[in-house]
Amino acid sequence: MKFNIYFLGLMLVLLFTITVTGCSHDTNEQNYLDEEVNLDFEVQYIRTNAFTDGKSYPTISLVTSTEELSTYYIDNKDAYDLEKKEVVYSDSTIGFLDAVDKYDDVFFRDNVVVFVLLQEDSGSIRHIITDIKRNKSLVDISVKRIVPQYTTDDMAEWHVMVELKRDTYNASEIKVVFE
């Protein structure tokens, strides 16, 4: 009988230790998600001029597969200039289809792309993504507008293509913050 009591006591201590350790791990994981984390990223800035009535900017779209990329192209090709560019002039960029050529199934295995669609009153205004931070379920994309002293009088829409690692991106909401 004495052996059974010691054995039972040892089992209870072991069970308590496992329970406390398990709870501690969950707490550490939650603290990690509460912390703000800077994300590594690559970015492309593609001018895709258009005129769309009633659209508000910035518009954000998350693309996680070649199928979603194809759907995005089909849904938006009549509104924006999403084709390849045969000639790239000094005041423009490569074409949308030129830029997304590298986004294949192999790319999407490890990455996602966030399209940030911006509109400016002048084609002279450019942008730089300066920082991307994630915490819990929110990703903040910081955009700096570069406005020259003299601007042109033409509207410009931009597809800013932000490439993020799939394993570090886990947000359900993406927000653009202008500096």
N, C-alpha and C positions, 0 to 999 in steps of 0.2 A: 504494500500500500504506500509506503514511504517513497519508493522509487517512482510510482505513478504520479505522486504530487510534485516531485522534482521535475519529472518529465513534462508534466502539464505546465508548470511554471516556466520552464525553458521554452516551451512552445509559445506561450503567451508573450514572453519577452521578444522572441524572434518575430512573431506576428506584428507586435507593436513597432519594432524596428523597421520592418518592411513597409508598414503603413505610413510611418512618419517620413521615411525616405521617399516614398512615392508622392506624398503630398508636397514635400520640399521640391521635388523635380518639377511638378506642375507650377509651383509658385515662381521658380526661376524662369521657366518658359514664359509665363505671363509677364514677368518683369522685362524680359527681352523684347516682347512685343510692345510694351509700353514705351520703351526707349525709342528715341528718334535715331534713325539709321540713314546715313548718306548712301545713295545707290550709285554704282558705276553705270555709265551709259555712253552710248554713241548716238550721234544725231546727224540728220540730213535736213537741209532747208530747201524746199522745192517750191518755186513760184508756179501756182496753178490758177491763174486768173479766171475770174468768173463774175457773173452778176446773178445773185439770187435774192429775190424779194423775201423779206420777212425772216431771214435767217439771222440768228444771234451768234456772236463770236465771243470768246473762242468756243469751238466745237471740239469735243474730245471723243475719239473712237479707239477702242482697244482691239487689236488684231492678234489672234493667237494661233492661226493656222493658214495654210495656203487657201483653203476653202473660204475662210472669212475674208482674206485679201481679195480673192476673186469676186466675192459678193460685194465688197466695198467698191471695187472698181466698176462693176456693172451698175450699181445703184447711183454712182456719182459721175460717171463719164459724160453724161449730157449736161451737167451743171458746171463742171470744172475741166480745165485743160489737163487731162490725165494721160496724154499720149507720149510717145517717145519724141525727142527733139533731134532732128537731123543736124541742125546748126544751132550752136549755143552762142548767143551774142553776149557782149561784155556786161550788159545790164540784166541778164537772165540766168537761169540755172538749167541743169539737165532736166529732162522730162521725168514725169512721175513714173512711167513704166521703166525708164532707164534706172531710176533709183530703186525700184522694188524688185529688180531682176535677181538680186541676191537673196531675197526672202523665199527660200524653198523649204521643203519638208525638213531637211537637215538643220537649217537655221532655226525653225520653229520648235525643234525638239528641245533646245536649250534657251530660247529667247522668246520675247513678245515684242510687239511694236505698238506704241501709242501714237496715233495721228493727232496732232494738235493743229487744228485749222484756224488760222488767224486772218483778219482782214485789216488793211491799212488804207488810209486816205491817199497815200502816196507810195509809189513803187520804190522810192528811194529809202524808205524805212526798212531796216533789217532787224534781225532778232538773234539773240544768243541765249541758249539754255545754260544758265550758270550753275544750277544746283538741282538735285532731285533728292527729296527726303521721304522716308516712309516710317510710319508708326501705326500700330494696330491695323486698321483697315483703310488708311488714307495715304495717298501718295501726293506730295506737293511738287509740282514742276515750276521752278522759278525761271521767268523769262525776262530778259533785259531788252528793252526796245532801244535801237540805235537810230537816232533821228539826226540827220545831218543839218547843218545850218540852213541850207537851201534844199527844198524838196520839189519833186515834180507833182503835177496835178493829175495823177492817174491812180485809180483804185488798184489795189493789189491783194490777192489772196495767196496765202502760203500754207503748204502742208509741211509742218515740222514733224519729222519722223524720228521718234525717240525709241531707241533700241535698249531694252532692259533684259537682264538675265532672268529667266523664268523662276529659278529657285530663290531669288531675292525679292521678286515682285509677288506680293500676295494680297494686294489691296482690292477692296470692292469699290472704292471711290477714288477718282483722280481729280485733282484741282490744279488749275493754272493760277500762279501768283505773279503779277507784274511788279518788277522792282521800280 
